[in-house]
Amino acid sequence: MLEAIKRWRRQRRARRNRWREDALYLLAAEDAGAYYEAQRRATRSRLGGDREEFFHWVKVAAEVARLSPTVAMDLAVLRDLVAAEEQRSGQRK
């Protein structure tokens, strides 16, 4: 049982590190648009049916928001971004 808990903790730590690394990468590459880019990637993953990647990019977006108080997070822009991605993929929901 102890091994199972240790394995779970290692996996959890690895996932959290991946979220942080991707968030830092987006912040370096996109600066104020990093949050939108993470949400764009989450939308693409959702539309593609990749549940794990969808949750990953949602967590990255949250990490971007946590790490940088200067990122833009406007709900209207986010709605437009999701609509554009849905239209681009041909999947309007």
PyMOL commands that place a pseudoatom at each C-alpha (Angstrom):
pseudoatom trace, name=CA, resn=MET, resi=1, chain=A, elem=C, hetatm=0, pos=[0.000, 0.000, 0.000]
pseudoatom trace, name=CA, resn=LEU, resi=2, chain=A, elem=C, hetatm=0, pos=[2.824, 2.378, 0.858]
pseudoatom trace, name=CA, resn=GLU, resi=3, chain=A, elem=C, hetatm=0, pos=[4.355, 1.808, -2.590]
pseudoatom trace, name=CA, resn=ALA, resi=4, chain=A, elem=C, hetatm=0, pos=[1.051, 2.692, -4.250]
pseudoatom trace, name=CA, resn=ILE, resi=5, chain=A, elem=C, hetatm=0, pos=[0.910, 5.952, -2.324]
pseudoatom trace, name=CA, resn=LYS, resi=6, chain=A, elem=C, hetatm=0, pos=[4.516, 6.776, -3.220]
pseudoatom trace, name=CA, resn=ARG, resi=7, chain=A, elem=C, hetatm=0, pos=[3.857, 6.016, -6.899]
pseudoatom trace, name=CA, resn=TRP, resi=8, chain=A, elem=C, hetatm=0, pos=[0.734, 8.214, -6.845]
pseudoatom trace, name=CA, resn=ARG, resi=9, chain=A, elem=C, hetatm=0, pos=[2.712, 11.077, -5.268]
pseudoatom trace, name=CA, resn=ARG, resi=10, chain=A, elem=C, hetatm=0, pos=[5.466, 10.777, -7.901]
pseudoatom trace, name=CA, resn=GLN, resi=11, chain=A, elem=C, hetatm=0, pos=[2.908, 10.809, -10.697]
pseudoatom trace, name=CA, resn=ARG, resi=12, chain=A, elem=C, hetatm=0, pos=[1.120, 13.780, -9.158]
pseudoatom trace, name=CA, resn=ARG, resi=13, chain=A, elem=C, hetatm=0, pos=[4.388, 15.679, -8.780]
pseudoatom trace, name=CA, resn=ALA, resi=14, chain=A, elem=C, hetatm=0, pos=[5.312, 14.924, -12.401]
pseudoatom trace, name=CA, resn=ARG, resi=15, chain=A, elem=C, hetatm=0, pos=[1.929, 16.225, -13.626]
pseudoatom trace, name=CA, resn=ARG, resi=16, chain=A, elem=C, hetatm=0, pos=[2.232, 19.393, -11.555]
pseudoatom trace, name=CA, resn=ASN, resi=17, chain=A, elem=C, hetatm=0, pos=[5.768, 19.951, -12.862]
pseudoatom trace, name=CA, resn=ARG, resi=18, chain=A, elem=C, hetatm=0, pos=[4.511, 19.576, -16.439]
pseudoatom trace, name=CA, resn=TRP, resi=19, chain=A, elem=C, hetatm=0, pos=[1.763, 22.162, -15.788]
pseudoatom trace, name=CA, resn=ARG, resi=20, chain=A, elem=C, hetatm=0, pos=[4.315, 24.569, -14.366]
pseudoatom trace, name=CA, resn=GLU, resi=21, chain=A, elem=C, hetatm=0, pos=[6.844, 24.023, -17.179]
pseudoatom trace, name=CA, resn=ASP, resi=22, chain=A, elem=C, hetatm=0, pos=[4.197, 24.568, -19.856]
pseudoatom trace, name=CA, resn=ALA, resi=23, chain=A, elem=C, hetatm=0, pos=[2.890, 27.649, -18.041]
pseudoatom trace, name=CA, resn=LEU, resi=24, chain=A, elem=C, hetatm=0, pos=[6.383, 29.126, -17.808]
pseudoatom trace, name=CA, resn=TYR, resi=25, chain=A, elem=C, hetatm=0, pos=[6.997, 28.350, -21.479]
pseudoatom trace, name=CA, resn=LEU, resi=26, chain=A, elem=C, hetatm=0, pos=[3.760, 30.081, -22.521]
pseudoatom trace, name=CA, resn=LEU, resi=27, chain=A, elem=C, hetatm=0, pos=[4.527, 33.073, -20.324]
pseudoatom trace, name=CA, resn=ALA, resi=28, chain=A, elem=C, hetatm=0, pos=[7.938, 33.407, -21.964]
pseudoatom trace, name=CA, resn=ALA, resi=29, chain=A, elem=C, hetatm=0, pos=[6.576, 32.932, -25.493]
pseudoatom trace, name=CA, resn=GLU, resi=30, chain=A, elem=C, hetatm=0, pos=[3.227, 34.714, -25.307]
pseudoatom trace, name=CA, resn=ASP, resi=31, chain=A, elem=C, hetatm=0, pos=[3.597, 37.101, -22.355]
pseudoatom trace, name=CA, resn=ALA, resi=32, chain=A, elem=C, hetatm=0, pos=[0.182, 38.701, -21.728]
pseudoatom trace, name=CA, resn=GLY, resi=33, chain=A, elem=C, hetatm=0, pos=[-1.543, 36.300, -24.150]
pseudoatom trace, name=CA, resn=ALA, resi=34, chain=A, elem=C, hetatm=0, pos=[-0.319, 33.158, -22.372]
pseudoatom trace, name=CA, resn=TYR, resi=35, chain=A, elem=C, hetatm=0, pos=[-3.656, 32.503, -20.672]
pseudoatom trace, name=CA, resn=TYR, resi=36, chain=A, elem=C, hetatm=0, pos=[-5.522, 32.708, -23.974]
pseudoatom trace, name=CA, resn=GLU, resi=37, chain=A, elem=C, hetatm=0, pos=[-3.017, 30.396, -25.653]
pseudoatom trace, name=CA, resn=ALA, resi=38, chain=A, elem=C, hetatm=0, pos=[-3.467, 27.794, -22.907]
pseudoatom trace, name=CA, resn=GLN, resi=39, chain=A, elem=C, hetatm=0, pos=[-7.251, 28.069, -23.263]
pseudoatom trace, name=CA, resn=ARG, resi=40, chain=A, elem=C, hetatm=0, pos=[-6.927, 27.790, -27.057]
pseudoatom trace, name=CA, resn=ARG, resi=41, chain=A, elem=C, hetatm=0, pos=[-4.950, 24.566, -26.635]
pseudoatom trace, name=CA, resn=ALA, resi=42, chain=A, elem=C, hetatm=0, pos=[-7.508, 23.276, -24.144]
pseudoatom trace, name=CA, resn=THR, resi=43, chain=A, elem=C, hetatm=0, pos=[-10.310, 23.975, -26.613]
pseudoatom trace, name=CA, resn=ARG, resi=44, chain=A, elem=C, hetatm=0, pos=[-8.453, 22.188, -29.416]
pseudoatom trace, name=CA, resn=SER, resi=45, chain=A, elem=C, hetatm=0, pos=[-7.907, 19.180, -27.169]
pseudoatom trace, name=CA, resn=ARG, resi=46, chain=A, elem=C, hetatm=0, pos=[-11.569, 19.133, -26.141]
pseudoatom trace, name=CA, resn=LEU, resi=47, chain=A, elem=C, hetatm=0, pos=[-12.747, 19.347, -29.727]
pseudoatom trace, name=CA, resn=GLY, resi=48, chain=A, elem=C, hetatm=0, pos=[-10.294, 16.612, -30.671]
pseudoatom trace, name=CA, resn=GLY, resi=49, chain=A, elem=C, hetatm=0, pos=[-11.659, 14.358, -27.956]
pseudoatom trace, name=CA, resn=ASP, resi=50, chain=A, elem=C, hetatm=0, pos=[-8.416, 14.209, -25.974]
pseudoatom trace, name=CA, resn=ARG, resi=51, chain=A, elem=C, hetatm=0, pos=[-9.693, 14.431, -22.423]
pseudoatom trace, name=CA, resn=GLU, resi=52, chain=A, elem=C, hetatm=0, pos=[-6.315, 14.174, -20.686]
pseudoatom trace, name=CA, resn=GLU, resi=53, chain=A, elem=C, hetatm=0, pos=[-4.773, 16.964, -22.762]
pseudoatom trace, name=CA, resn=PHE, resi=54, chain=A, elem=C, hetatm=0, pos=[-7.880, 19.096, -22.245]
pseudoatom trace, name=CA, resn=PHE, resi=55, chain=A, elem=C, hetatm=0, pos=[-7.510, 18.862, -18.471]
pseudoatom trace, name=CA, resn=HIS, resi=56, chain=A, elem=C, hetatm=0, pos=[-3.774, 19.433, -18.779]
pseudoatom trace, name=CA, resn=TRP, resi=57, chain=A, elem=C, hetatm=0, pos=[-4.199, 22.711, -20.682]
pseudoatom trace, name=CA, resn=VAL, resi=58, chain=A, elem=C, hetatm=0, pos=[-6.959, 23.922, -18.364]
pseudoatom trace, name=CA, resn=LYS, resi=59, chain=A, elem=C, hetatm=0, pos=[-4.566, 23.371, -15.457]
pseudoatom trace, name=CA, resn=VAL, resi=60, chain=A, elem=C, hetatm=0, pos=[-1.819, 25.169, -17.391]
pseudoatom trace, name=CA, resn=ALA, resi=61, chain=A, elem=C, hetatm=0, pos=[-4.168, 28.137, -17.872]
pseudoatom trace, name=CA, resn=ALA, resi=62, chain=A, elem=C, hetatm=0, pos=[-4.816, 28.196, -14.138]
pseudoatom trace, name=CA, resn=GLU, resi=63, chain=A, elem=C, hetatm=0, pos=[-1.083, 28.015, -13.454]
pseudoatom trace, name=CA, resn=VAL, resi=64, chain=A, elem=C, hetatm=0, pos=[-0.449, 30.897, -15.881]
pseudoatom trace, name=CA, resn=ALA, resi=65, chain=A, elem=C, hetatm=0, pos=[-3.032, 32.978, -14.023]
pseudoatom trace, name=CA, resn=ARG, resi=66, chain=A, elem=C, hetatm=0, pos=[-1.454, 32.049, -10.695]
pseudoatom trace, name=CA, resn=LEU, resi=67, chain=A, elem=C, hetatm=0, pos=[2.106, 32.847, -11.791]
pseudoatom trace, name=CA, resn=SER, resi=68, chain=A, elem=C, hetatm=0, pos=[1.521, 36.150, -13.563]
pseudoatom trace, name=CA, resn=PRO, resi=69, chain=A, elem=C, hetatm=0, pos=[-0.776, 38.928, -12.395]
pseudoatom trace, name=CA, resn=THR, resi=70, chain=A, elem=C, hetatm=0, pos=[-0.291, 40.748, -15.716]
pseudoatom trace, name=CA, resn=VAL, resi=71, chain=A, elem=C, hetatm=0, pos=[-1.837, 38.200, -18.074]
pseudoatom trace, name=CA, resn=ALA, resi=72, chain=A, elem=C, hetatm=0, pos=[-5.027, 39.191, -19.820]
pseudoatom trace, name=CA, resn=MET, resi=73, chain=A, elem=C, hetatm=0, pos=[-8.108, 37.222, -18.769]
pseudoatom trace, name=CA, resn=ASP, resi=74, chain=A, elem=C, hetatm=0, pos=[-11.202, 38.737, -20.326]
pseudoatom trace, name=CA, resn=LEU, resi=75, chain=A, elem=C, hetatm=0, pos=[-14.201, 36.392, -20.461]
pseudoatom trace, name=CA, resn=ALA, resi=76, chain=A, elem=C, hetatm=0, pos=[-15.572, 37.993, -23.640]
pseudoatom trace, name=CA, resn=VAL, resi=77, chain=A, elem=C, hetatm=0, pos=[-12.252, 37.426, -25.422]
pseudoatom trace, name=CA, resn=LEU, resi=78, chain=A, elem=C, hetatm=0, pos=[-12.195, 33.856, -24.150]
pseudoatom trace, name=CA, resn=ARG, resi=79, chain=A, elem=C, hetatm=0, pos=[-15.713, 33.208, -25.488]
pseudoatom trace, name=CA, resn=ASP, resi=80, chain=A, elem=C, hetatm=0, pos=[-14.681, 34.585, -28.885]
pseudoatom trace, name=CA, resn=LEU, resi=81, chain=A, elem=C, hetatm=0, pos=[-11.549, 32.448, -28.859]
pseudoatom trace, name=CA, resn=VAL, resi=82, chain=A, elem=C, hetatm=0, pos=[-13.525, 29.266, -28.123]
pseudoatom trace, name=CA, resn=ALA, resi=83, chain=A, elem=C, hetatm=0, pos=[-16.103, 30.121, -30.798]
pseudoatom trace, name=CA, resn=ALA, resi=84, chain=A, elem=C, hetatm=0, pos=[-13.340, 30.719, -33.343]
pseudoatom trace, name=CA, resn=GLU, resi=85, chain=A, elem=C, hetatm=0, pos=[-11.683, 27.391, -32.510]
pseudoatom trace, name=CA, resn=GLU, resi=86, chain=A, elem=C, hetatm=0, pos=[-15.004, 25.569, -32.767]
pseudoatom trace, name=CA, resn=GLN, resi=87, chain=A, elem=C, hetatm=0, pos=[-15.690, 27.211, -36.101]
pseudoatom trace, name=CA, resn=ARG, resi=88, chain=A, elem=C, hetatm=0, pos=[-12.172, 26.449, -37.344]
pseudoatom trace, name=CA, resn=SER, resi=89, chain=A, elem=C, hetatm=0, pos=[-12.595, 22.780, -36.499]
pseudoatom trace, name=CA, resn=GLY, resi=90, chain=A, elem=C, hetatm=0, pos=[-16.108, 22.620, -37.953]
pseudoatom trace, name=CA, resn=GLN, resi=91, chain=A, elem=C, hetatm=0, pos=[-17.605, 21.659, -34.579]
pseudoatom trace, name=CA, resn=ARG, resi=92, chain=A, elem=C, hetatm=0, pos=[-20.079, 24.241, -33.356]
pseudoatom trace, name=CA, resn=LYS, resi=93, chain=A, elem=C, hetatm=0, pos=[-21.503, 23.352, -29.938]
for i in range(1, 93): cmd.bond("trace and resi %d" % i, "trace and resi %d" % (i + 1))
show_as sticks, trace
zoom trace
